[in-house]
């Protein structure tokens, strides 16, 4: 719970999964991130996070000081959420 910085680089939820399985994987990541109240810096490096930022970040307990999104192609919904 004291983790302040986390980098998920080349993170892959297995792009071959069906949409329901991908949604479950995204939700699992969000739940685990929500269990890190001290998290302040987060790097998400995967194209799978595009279109899913709201689901991934919605459980965070405190605002991030730094969010890096290399290799993510953000869509308007992602930008609106941010």
C-alpha positions in Angstrom: 0.0 0.0 0.0 3.0 2.4 0.4 4.0 2.1 -3.3 4.5 5.6 -4.7 5.6 4.8 -8.3 4.6 2.1 -10.7 5.5 1.4 -14.3 3.5 -1.0 -16.3 5.6 -1.2 -19.4 4.8 -3.4 -22.3 1.8 -4.6 -20.3 -0.4 -6.9 -22.3 -3.8 -8.2 -21.4 -3.5 -10.6 -24.3 -4.9 -8.8 -27.3 -6.4 -12.0 -28.6 -9.0 -12.1 -25.8 -12.6 -11.4 -26.6 -14.0 -8.0 -25.6 -15.7 -9.4 -22.3 -12.4 -10.9 -21.2 -10.5 -7.7 -22.0 -13.0 -5.7 -20.0 -12.5 -8.1 -17.0 -8.7 -7.7 -17.3 -9.0 -3.9 -17.4 -11.3 -4.0 -14.3 -8.8 -6.2 -12.5 -6.0 -3.7 -13.1 -8.2 -0.8 -11.9 -9.1 -2.7 -8.7 -5.5 -3.4 -7.9 -4.5 0.2 -8.6 -7.2 1.3 -6.2 -5.6 -0.8 -3.5 -2.5 1.5 -3.6 -3.4 4.6 -1.6 0.1 6.0 -1.8 0.4 5.8 -5.6 1.5 9.1 -7.0 3.4 8.3 -10.2 2.0 5.9 -12.8 3.3 4.9 -16.2 1.0 2.9 -18.5 2.7 1.7 -21.7 0.3 -0.3 -23.9 -2.0 0.5 -26.7 -4.6 -1.5 -24.8 -5.1 1.3 -22.3 -6.4 3.6 -25.1 -10.1 4.0 -24.8 -10.0 2.6 -21.2 -8.4 5.3 -19.1 -11.6 6.0 -17.2 -12.0 2.4 -16.2 -8.3 2.0 -15.3 -8.0 5.2 -13.2 -11.4 5.5 -11.7 -10.5 3.5 -8.5 -7.5 5.6 -7.6 -7.8 6.9 -4.0 -5.8 10.1 -4.5 -4.8 12.3 -7.4 -1.6 11.3 -9.3 1.3 13.7 -9.4 2.6 12.2 -12.6 0.9 10.1 -15.3 2.9 8.9 -18.3 1.1 7.3 -21.3 3.8 6.3 -23.8 2.5 4.3 -26.7 -1.1 5.1 -25.9 -3.2 6.6 -28.6 -5.7 8.7 -26.7 -9.2 9.2 -28.0 -11.5 12.1 -27.2 -13.1 10.2 -24.3 -9.7 9.7 -22.7 -8.9 13.4 -23.0 -12.3 14.4 -21.6 -11.7 12.1 -18.6 -8.2 13.5 -17.9 
